[in-house]
Every structure is written in C-alpha cells, then in structure tokens.
C-alpha cells in the first residue's frame, strides 16, 4: 500500500547537489514526487511509495550527496496531494 510523505531535511543541503542526489535515488527506488529548496535553507521532498520504498528513501535522505551534511530528517504522512508519475526537481 502506498503512502505519501512530506519530508523536511535540514543541514547543509542547498548548493551541494543534494536535490539531484535525492532525485536519482528516488527514481532508482521507484518513488514518485518532487524535491525543492525552501527559503529557510531546508529541502522538502514529497514522496509517494510503499513502506519499503519510503524506508530506502529515508536512508538516502540521511546519506545525502558527498558535500552535504544532513542534520535532521522529519516527515509527516499526508493525503496524496496529486504527486506526479515521475520524480522531479523543482
């Protein structure tokens, strides 16, 4: 059963290819959704997938790109907000 989560990732996650890393990971896992920078220096990720896919994505969110330094990953489960059929970097 699929679940949609809104992740918020903080740390050094902007300007370090973090969104590209997450996009590649999400596509490889089969997650649908998007990622974007926020004005407060965080990265948001909307992700739709099953529990195993979400667990794999959450691991990737913590790992991040080589130049990133993730300090916190939080998420809330939301109603499917019309996520895409792909994974996009916004």
Secondary structure as UniProt FT lines:
FT   STRAND          3..12
FT   HELIX           18..29
FT   STRAND          32..37
FT   TURN            39..40
FT   STRAND          43..49
FT   HELIX           51..63
FT   TURN            66..67
FT   STRAND          69..78
FT   STRAND          87..89
//
